[in-house]
Amino acid sequence: MTPDDLRARLLHRDGLVLIIDKPAGLPVHAGPGGGPNLERYLDALRFGLPKPPSLAHRLDRDTSGCLVLGRHRKALAKLGRLFSGGLVEKTYWAVVAGAPPEPSGRIDLALQKLSRKGGWKMVVDPAGQRAVTDYRLLGAADGLAWLELRPRTGRTHQIRIHLAALGCPVLGDPVYGPAPGAGASLHLHSREVALPLYPSRAPVRAAAKAPPHMRAALAACGFDAARDAGGPTPESLLTPPAAAV
């Protein structure tokens, strides 16, 4: 990634925050073995400030879409209060294998981190931390479904394990899917974020277009990539029936 590449992914900029469209496959932090990571490139987003911005939250390596950065210490402290207080509205899109039992609903399953030889994973455990995700079905076809998801808590891998527990794992999930290590890339996208930053103004909103690796599966479920301007209204992105074309 070049500085110009990263700046081209900027969705919102003001005095406190930046919101970028994170590409799938790029971790936000360096792992134990090093390698490319988002933090390595953040100096390109200083825009005249003495220090680069910092992460206000996290996305998994293979999750694409809206990622919030604080531009300085006070901004990060304010964002930290918003995220920890559950005041940030986050909307995700996922393409899943199968379909949920109802067209909309709430998944309320506590999660716990399970350490094991060679790594760790999250598991459903009544003794764990409460985790809540609301979902809505936007389209379905050929054994796939397109879901809108609104996590009400912020647990690690929350959406991925909640959907697996519901019987419709995220397409391409190497950990919680039915065939670890096989199939497509992870089809999970941070579509939109809304930040109530300023008391006298509407929340700051940004939306990220569907990433290239998800478009074919989304199109099979009724998504119209030609109409996708990164907006929040999925109804406008549904392919019209043939008779209306």
C-alpha positions as CSV (number, residue, x, y, z in Angstrom):
1,M,0.0,0.0,0.0
2,T,1.3,3.5,-0.9
3,P,0.4,6.7,0.9
4,D,-1.8,7.6,-2.1
5,D,-3.6,4.3,-1.9
6,L,-4.4,4.9,1.8
7,R,-5.5,8.5,1.3
8,A,-7.8,7.3,-1.5
9,R,-9.6,5.1,1.0
10,L,-10.5,8.0,3.3
11,L,-14.2,8.2,3.9
12,H,-14.4,11.1,6.4
13,R,-12.0,13.7,7.8
14,D,-12.5,16.4,10.5
15,G,-10.5,17.8,13.3
16,L,-11.1,14.8,15.6
17,V,-11.4,11.7,13.5
18,L,-10.7,10.0,10.3
19,I,-12.7,7.1,8.9
20,I,-11.1,4.9,6.3
21,D,-12.2,1.9,4.2
22,K,-9.9,-0.8,5.4
23,P,-9.0,-3.4,2.8
24,A,-9.6,-7.1,3.5
25,G,-6.5,-9.1,4.2
26,L,-4.5,-6.3,6.0
27,P,-4.1,-6.6,9.8
28,V,-4.4,-3.4,11.8
29,H,-1.4,-4.4,13.9
30,A,1.9,-6.2,13.3
31,G,1.7,-9.9,14.3
32,P,4.4,-11.8,16.0
33,G,6.2,-12.4,12.7
34,G,5.9,-8.8,11.6
35,G,4.8,-8.1,8.0
36,P,2.5,-5.5,6.4
37,N,-0.1,-3.9,8.7
38,L,-2.2,-0.8,8.7
39,E,-0.4,1.0,11.4
40,R,2.8,1.0,9.3
41,Y,1.0,3.4,6.8
42,L,-0.8,5.8,9.1
43,D,1.8,8.5,8.8
44,A,0.3,9.2,5.4
45,L,-2.8,10.5,7.2
46,R,-1.3,13.1,9.5
47,F,-2.6,16.0,7.3
48,G,-0.4,18.6,9.0
49,L,-0.6,17.3,12.6
50,P,2.6,16.4,14.4
51,K,1.7,12.7,15.0
52,P,-0.2,10.1,12.9
53,P,-3.7,9.1,13.9
54,S,-4.3,6.0,16.0
55,L,-6.8,3.2,16.0
56,A,-10.0,3.9,18.0
57,H,-11.2,0.3,17.6
58,R,-10.3,-2.9,15.7
59,L,-11.3,-4.9,12.7
60,D,-10.2,-8.5,12.0
61,R,-7.5,-8.9,9.3
62,D,-9.9,-10.3,6.8
63,T,-12.8,-7.9,7.6
64,S,-13.1,-4.9,5.2
65,G,-14.8,-1.5,5.6
66,C,-15.2,1.4,8.0
67,L,-12.4,1.8,10.5
68,V,-12.3,4.8,12.9
69,L,-9.0,6.6,13.7
70,G,-8.5,9.3,16.4
71,R,-6.3,12.2,15.2
72,H,-4.9,13.1,18.7
73,R,-5.0,12.1,22.4
74,K,-8.2,14.0,23.3
75,A,-10.0,12.6,20.3
76,L,-9.0,9.1,21.2
77,A,-10.2,9.5,24.7
78,K,-13.6,10.8,23.5
79,L,-13.9,7.9,21.0
80,G,-12.9,5.5,23.7
81,R,-15.9,6.7,25.8
82,L,-18.3,6.4,22.9
83,F,-17.2,2.9,22.0
84,S,-17.1,1.6,25.5
85,G,-20.5,3.1,26.3
86,G,-22.1,1.4,23.3
87,L,-22.9,4.8,21.7
88,V,-21.4,4.0,18.3
89,E,-23.8,2.6,15.7
90,K,-22.0,0.0,13.6
91,T,-23.6,-1.8,10.6
92,Y,-22.0,-4.8,9.0
93,W,-22.9,-6.8,5.9
94,A,-22.2,-10.5,5.6
95,V,-22.8,-13.2,3.1
96,V,-23.5,-16.5,4.9
97,A,-23.8,-20.1,4.0
98,G,-27.5,-21.1,4.6
99,A,-30.0,-18.7,6.1
100,P,-31.1,-17.5,9.5
101,P,-34.3,-19.1,10.9
102,E,-36.2,-15.8,10.7
103,P,-35.9,-12.8,8.4
104,S,-34.9,-10.6,11.4
105,G,-34.0,-11.2,15.0
106,R,-31.6,-10.8,17.9
107,I,-28.8,-13.2,18.8
108,D,-28.1,-13.0,22.5
109,L,-25.3,-15.5,23.4
110,A,-22.5,-14.9,25.9
111,L,-19.0,-15.5,24.6
112,Q,-15.8,-16.7,26.2
113,K,-12.2,-16.9,24.9
114,L,-11.0,-20.5,24.8
115,S,-7.2,-21.0,24.7
116,R,-5.9,-24.2,23.2
117,K,-2.7,-25.7,21.9
118,G,-1.7,-23.8,18.8
119,G,-4.0,-20.8,19.3
120,W,-7.4,-19.7,20.6
121,K,-10.9,-19.1,19.6
122,M,-14.1,-17.7,20.9
123,V,-16.9,-20.1,22.1
124,V,-20.5,-19.7,23.2
125,D,-20.5,-20.0,27.0
126,P,-23.2,-18.8,29.4
127,A,-20.5,-17.9,31.9
128,G,-18.8,-15.6,29.4
129,Q,-19.4,-12.0,28.6
130,R,-22.8,-11.0,27.2
131,A,-22.8,-10.5,23.5
132,V,-25.8,-9.2,21.4
133,T,-26.2,-8.9,17.6
134,D,-29.3,-7.8,15.7
135,Y,-29.7,-9.1,12.2
136,R,-31.9,-8.6,9.1
137,L,-32.1,-10.6,6.0
138,L,-31.6,-8.5,2.8
139,G,-31.5,-11.2,0.2
140,A,-31.0,-14.9,-0.5
141,A,-30.3,-17.3,-3.4
142,D,-28.5,-20.6,-4.1
143,G,-27.9,-21.5,-0.5
144,L,-26.5,-18.1,0.4
145,A,-27.9,-15.1,2.3
146,W,-27.1,-11.5,2.5
147,L,-27.4,-10.1,6.1
148,E,-27.3,-6.7,7.7
149,L,-25.9,-6.9,11.2
150,R,-25.8,-4.5,14.1
151,P,-23.6,-5.6,17.0
152,R,-24.9,-4.1,20.3
153,T,-21.7,-5.2,22.1
154,G,-18.1,-5.4,20.9
155,R,-16.8,-8.8,21.7
156,T,-13.9,-10.4,19.7
157,H,-15.2,-12.3,16.7
158,Q,-18.8,-11.6,17.9
159,I,-20.6,-11.5,14.5
160,R,-18.7,-14.6,13.2
161,I,-19.4,-16.9,16.1
162,H,-23.0,-15.6,16.5
163,L,-23.8,-16.4,12.9
164,A,-22.1,-19.8,13.2
165,A,-24.2,-20.6,16.3
166,L,-27.3,-19.5,14.4
167,G,-26.5,-22.2,11.7
168,C,-25.4,-19.8,9.0
169,P,-21.6,-19.2,9.2
170,V,-20.0,-16.3,7.3
171,L,-18.9,-17.5,3.9
172,G,-15.1,-18.2,3.9
173,D,-14.7,-18.1,7.7
174,P,-11.6,-20.3,8.3
175,V,-12.3,-20.6,12.1
176,Y,-16.1,-20.8,12.6
177,G,-17.2,-22.0,9.2
178,P,-18.0,-25.6,8.3
179,A,-14.7,-26.3,6.5
180,P,-11.8,-24.4,8.1
181,G,-9.2,-23.3,5.6
182,A,-11.4,-23.9,2.6
183,G,-13.6,-21.8,0.3
184,A,-13.7,-18.1,-0.4
185,S,-12.2,-15.2,1.5
186,L,-14.1,-14.0,4.6
187,H,-17.4,-12.3,3.4
188,L,-17.7,-9.8,6.3
189,H,-17.8,-6.0,5.7
190,S,-18.0,-3.1,8.1
191,R,-20.6,-1.2,6.0
192,E,-21.3,1.9,8.0
193,V,-20.4,3.7,11.2
194,A,-22.2,6.6,13.0
195,L,-20.4,8.6,15.7
196,P,-22.3,11.0,18.0
197,L,-19.2,13.2,18.4
198,Y,-20.8,16.6,18.6
199,P,-23.7,17.3,20.9
200,S,-25.3,19.9,18.7
201,R,-24.9,18.1,15.4
202,A,-26.1,14.9,13.8
203,P,-23.8,11.9,14.2
204,V,-20.8,11.7,11.9
205,R,-21.6,8.9,9.4
206,A,-19.5,7.1,6.8
207,A,-20.2,4.1,4.6
208,A,-17.9,1.9,2.7
209,K,-18.8,0.3,-0.7
210,A,-19.0,-3.4,-0.9
211,P,-15.5,-4.8,-1.5
212,P,-14.6,-6.6,-4.7
213,H,-14.3,-10.1,-3.2
214,M,-17.9,-10.0,-1.9
215,R,-19.6,-8.6,-5.0
216,A,-20.3,-11.8,-6.8
217,A,-21.9,-13.5,-3.8
218,L,-23.9,-10.3,-3.0
219,A,-25.1,-10.0,-6.6
220,A,-26.4,-13.6,-6.4
221,C,-28.5,-12.5,-3.4
222,G,-29.9,-9.4,-5.2
223,F,-27.3,-6.7,-4.6
224,D,-26.8,-4.2,-7.4
225,A,-23.1,-3.1,-7.4
226,A,-23.8,-0.4,-10.1
227,R,-26.0,1.5,-7.6
228,D,-23.7,1.2,-4.6
229,A,-22.5,4.7,-3.7
230,G,-21.6,3.6,-0.1
231,G,-25.0,4.6,1.2
232,P,-27.0,3.1,4.1
233,T,-30.2,2.2,2.3
234,P,-30.0,-1.5,1.1
235,E,-33.4,-1.3,-0.6
236,S,-32.0,1.0,-3.2
237,L,-29.3,-1.6,-4.0
238,L,-31.6,-4.5,-4.7
239,T,-31.7,-5.6,-8.3
240,P,-35.2,-4.8,-9.7
241,P,-37.2,-7.7,-11.1
242,A,-36.8,-8.4,-14.8
243,A,-40.3,-7.1,-15.6
244,A,-39.3,-3.7,-14.2
245,V,-36.0,-3.4,-16.2
